């Protein structure tokens, strides 16, 4: 997955820009395929978005463009759970947290 390999700022604007670029590339590829492979005109291709199937396809492409932003929120929740596990581990070493087994962390002086 590209989002896991590209270091992208956590800012909303950067993530929306990444999704926007992906959407433009996807729509451009779709337009090119429609014109070159199926012999449609640009006007015919754009008119196809007015049908229920075309509108649903466009909605799916817009959802695809929002993935970088949604991924940011999912990662923030994951980090919050990880911090909670760490706190639970320090408070009660060797216990099982509600998110799975917790690793025991030895602090200096614990013996």
Kinemage of the C-alpha trace (Angstrom):
@kinemage 1
@onewidth
@group {chain A} dominant
@subgroup {mainchain}
@vectorlist {calphas} color= white
{ca unk a 1} P 0.000 0.000 0.000
{ca unk a 2} L 1.390 3.396 -0.963
{ca unk a 3} L 0.267 5.059 2.259
{ca unk a 4} L 2.459 2.702 4.269
{ca unk a 5} L 5.525 3.430 2.134
{ca unk a 6} L 5.313 7.179 1.573
{ca unk a 7} L 6.180 9.521 4.419
{ca unk a 8} L 3.280 11.943 4.287
{ca unk a 9} L 2.657 14.806 6.658
{ca unk a 10} L -0.144 14.275 9.133
{ca unk a 11} L -1.726 17.543 8.029
{ca unk a 12} L -5.199 17.331 6.529
{ca unk a 13} L -4.239 19.504 3.544
{ca unk a 14} L -1.378 17.255 2.458
{ca unk a 15} L -3.524 14.155 2.692
{ca unk a 16} L -6.384 15.747 0.765
{ca unk a 17} L -3.889 16.859 -1.889
{ca unk a 18} L -2.559 13.311 -2.193
{ca unk a 19} L -6.100 11.983 -2.612
{ca unk a 20} L -6.892 14.746 -5.098
{ca unk a 21} L -3.885 13.874 -7.243
{ca unk a 22} L -4.879 10.207 -7.135
{ca unk a 23} L -8.443 11.111 -8.152
{ca unk a 24} L -7.263 13.241 -11.086
{ca unk a 25} L -4.982 10.440 -12.296
{ca unk a 26} L -7.748 7.862 -11.958
{ca unk a 27} L -10.330 10.003 -13.770
{ca unk a 28} L -7.793 10.826 -16.480
{ca unk a 29} L -7.026 7.146 -17.021
{ca unk a 30} L -10.737 6.374 -17.165
{ca unk a 31} L -11.327 9.172 -19.686
{ca unk a 32} L -8.428 8.004 -21.844
{ca unk a 33} L -9.669 4.423 -21.825
{ca unk a 34} L -13.210 5.546 -22.631
{ca unk a 35} L -12.091 7.661 -25.597
{ca unk a 36} L -9.353 5.424 -26.983
{ca unk a 37} L -10.715 1.944 -26.321
{ca unk a 38} L -14.459 2.502 -26.594
{ca unk a 39} L -14.550 5.327 -29.151
{ca unk a 40} L -16.599 7.702 -27.034
{ca unk a 41} L -16.295 11.455 -27.209
{ca unk a 42} L -15.341 13.407 -24.105
{ca unk a 43} L -18.900 14.771 -23.908
{ca unk a 44} L -20.346 11.252 -24.008
{ca unk a 45} L -17.990 10.128 -21.292
{ca unk a 46} L -18.888 13.047 -19.033
{ca unk a 47} L -22.612 12.489 -19.721
{ca unk a 48} L -22.245 8.896 -18.496
{ca unk a 49} L -21.771 10.234 -14.953
{ca unk a 50} L -25.436 11.298 -15.081
{ca unk a 51} L -26.660 7.693 -15.065
{ca unk a 52} L -27.106 5.855 -11.741
{ca unk a 53} L -24.235 3.489 -12.556
{ca unk a 54} L -21.967 6.375 -13.538
{ca unk a 55} L -22.847 8.354 -10.399
{ca unk a 56} L -22.172 5.315 -8.219
{ca unk a 57} L -18.817 4.775 -9.921
{ca unk a 58} L -17.885 8.422 -9.431
{ca unk a 59} L -18.867 8.207 -5.749
{ca unk a 60} L -16.568 5.207 -5.369
{ca unk a 61} L -13.719 7.120 -6.962
{ca unk a 62} L -14.259 10.068 -4.616
{ca unk a 63} L -14.243 7.635 -1.664
{ca unk a 64} L -10.938 6.271 -3.007
{ca unk a 65} L -9.556 9.820 -2.986
{ca unk a 66} L -10.476 10.176 0.702
{ca unk a 67} L -8.465 7.108 1.787
{ca unk a 68} L -5.340 9.095 2.781
{ca unk a 69} L -7.440 11.268 5.093
{ca unk a 70} L -9.280 8.276 6.566
{ca unk a 71} L -5.992 6.434 7.044
{ca unk a 72} L -4.756 9.350 9.173
{ca unk a 73} L -7.686 8.961 11.541
{ca unk a 74} L -7.257 5.191 11.764
{ca unk a 75} L -3.567 5.593 12.558
{ca unk a 76} L -4.371 8.133 15.298
{ca unk a 77} L -6.757 5.620 16.935
{ca unk a 78} L -4.115 2.888 16.672
{ca unk a 79} L -1.529 5.100 18.392
{ca unk a 80} L -3.987 5.940 21.177
{ca unk a 81} L -4.571 2.215 21.804
{ca unk a 82} L -0.831 1.606 21.852
{ca unk a 83} L -0.335 4.355 24.448
{ca unk a 84} L -3.144 2.863 26.547
{ca unk a 85} L -1.456 -0.547 26.432
{ca unk a 86} L 1.796 1.004 27.569
{ca unk a 87} L 0.078 2.725 30.486
{ca unk a 88} L -1.684 -0.482 31.496
{ca unk a 89} L 1.603 -2.371 31.314
{ca unk a 90} L 3.379 0.057 33.598
{ca unk a 91} L 0.450 0.036 36.055
{ca unk a 92} L 0.015 -3.763 36.124
{ca unk a 93} L 2.837 -5.718 34.453
{ca unk a 94} L 1.934 -9.087 32.955
{ca unk a 95} L -1.795 -8.409 32.701
{ca unk a 96} L -3.946 -8.695 29.613
{ca unk a 97} L -5.421 -5.480 28.284
{ca unk a 98} L -8.687 -5.275 26.402
{ca unk a 99} L -6.758 -4.993 23.113
{ca unk a 100} L -4.722 -8.165 23.541
{ca unk a 101} L -1.666 -9.350 25.470
{ca unk a 102} L 0.518 -6.675 26.945
{ca unk a 103} L 4.283 -6.839 27.012
{ca unk a 104} L 5.956 -6.258 30.336
{ca unk a 105} L 8.363 -3.348 30.320
{ca unk a 106} L 11.204 -3.438 32.800
{ca unk a 107} L 12.179 -0.082 34.158
{ca unk a 108} L 15.564 0.568 35.705
{ca unk a 109} L 15.557 -0.400 39.358
{ca unk a 110} L 12.767 -3.002 39.020
{ca unk a 111} L 15.269 -5.797 39.498
